[in-house]
Amino acid sequence: MRKNIILSFVLLLVIVLFTACGTDQKENPPAPDGPYSFFDASTPLKITKPSVDGNGTIIGGDYNITVRLLEFDLAKQGESIQMKPFSTTYGFVTDTVVVTDKNGEAKFIYNAPTGSDYNDIIGQDITVQAVYLDSLVIGTTTATTGPTKPNILLTQDFVLQFR
């Protein structure tokens, strides 16, 4: 009788172990194609309606959208990260191009819409995207074809949740 209880317990333990190992539902991010990667992105970002004080000054509404740029898993300083344009219905970023600091961090200041503009988008989620471009082809032109298409080395999506 005692032997059956021990065997039943071991069988239950094995079933639980195999079931737990096979239920990983989290999607892994795609592996980078080169030496660069984005890390520690501030997404999703919950955006709430800014308030206005008695003097008409907007309180709140500014959010930091951050991401770190790595090269071979080490911080990449002094590189330009650009935020792709998006509809101003959803707010705006103060500077669309920022430079990574000594920790490889790029910080965009996002400004949420105010008043009735915010009420029109409450409950929605949008995705905005930052890109890291190959600096060797930015702003170059050729005599026959005109501007050279930039080479996007890396992209990072940020989800803004208006709640």
N, C-alpha and C positions, 0 to 999 in steps of 0.2 A: 504494500500500500504506500509506504513512504517513498519507494523507488518510483512509483507512478507519479507522485506529486512532484518529485524533483525533475523527472523527465518532462512533465507538463510545463513546469516553470521554465526550463531550458528552451523548450519548443516555443513558448510564448515570447521569451526574450529574443530568440532568433527571428521570429516573425516581425516583431516590433522593430528590430534593428534593420532588417531588409526593407520594410515598408518606409521607415523614416529616411533611409538613404536614397530611396527612389522617388521622393516627392519634392525634389528641388524645383520649384516653379519660377524662381527668379531668373530673368533673362540676363545673360552675361553680355557686357558691352562688346562690340566688335574689336578685334585686335587691330592696333594701328598698322598701317602699311609701311611705315618707315620708322626712323629713330624718334619721332616726335609723338607726344601724347598729351591730351588734356586730362587733368586730375582735379578732384575735389571741387566739382562744379556746384554752385548754389542753385540747385533745381530739385524739385519744383519750388517755386517761390509764391507764397500766399500773399496776395495783394488785397488790402482792405481800403475802404473809402476814406480819403483824407477828410479831416474836419477843418472848419474855419472858426477862428476865435472872434471875439467881439469887435476887433479892429479890422477884420477882413483878411487877416494873415492866415495862410494855409498851414495847418499843423499836420505833420506826417506827409505821406505820399512819396517820400524819397526812399529808395531801396538800393542796396548794393547787389549787383550781379557780378559774381566773381568766379574765376577759374584759374587754375595754375597750369602753365606750360612747362612740360618736361622734355628734355632731350636725353635719351638713353637713361631715363629715370632720374635725371638730375635737373634741378631748377634751371630754366633758360631765361636769363635776364636781358632786358633791353630790346625785346622783340615786339613788333606791332601786332595787336589783335584787333580785328575790325568787327563791329556789329552790323549785320545785314539790315537794310532798311525794312521797316514794318509800318503798318498803318498807324497814323497818329491818333486814331480813334482809341487805341489801346495805350496811349501815353507815348513817351519818348525817352531816349537816353541823352544825357547832357553832352557827352563826347562819344562819337561813333568809332573813333580809333583811340586805343589806349596802349601804353607801353608797359611791358611786364617789369615788375620791381625785382629786387635782389633775390626774392623767394620764388620768382617766376609767376607771381600773381598779377593777373589783369583784373582791374576793378572798374566796372561801368556803373554810373549813377543813373538808375531808372527813376523816372518821374511818372506817377500814376495820373490818369485823367481825374478831373474834379467835377463836382456838381452833377448835373443831369447827364453829362458825358459818361460818368462812372455808372450811373443807374442803368444806362442802355446796355452795358456789357457785363453787369453783375451775373455771376453764375457761369460765365464762359471761361474756357481755358484756351490760351494761344501759345504757340511755340515760336520763339525768336531764336536766331542762330548767330553765333560768333564764329569767325573764320580766322585761320592763320594762313597767310599767303607767303609764297616763295618770294623773298625780297629781291632776288636777282632779276625777276621779270616785271616787277611793279614799275609802271610808268615808262616802259620801253616801247619804242615804235620801230617799225621797219618802213622803208621807202615805198614798198609796193603794196603792203597789206594794211598799213596803219597801226593802231595800237595792238600790242601783243596781249592775248588773253592771259589773265593772271592764273598762276598755278596754285590751286587751293591744296595746301598740305594737310589741313586738319579742320574739322568742324565740330562745334559743340552746340547742342540744342538746349534751350532753357524753356521750361514750361512756366508760364505766368497764370496763376489761378486767381480769378477775381471773385472774392467772397465777401 
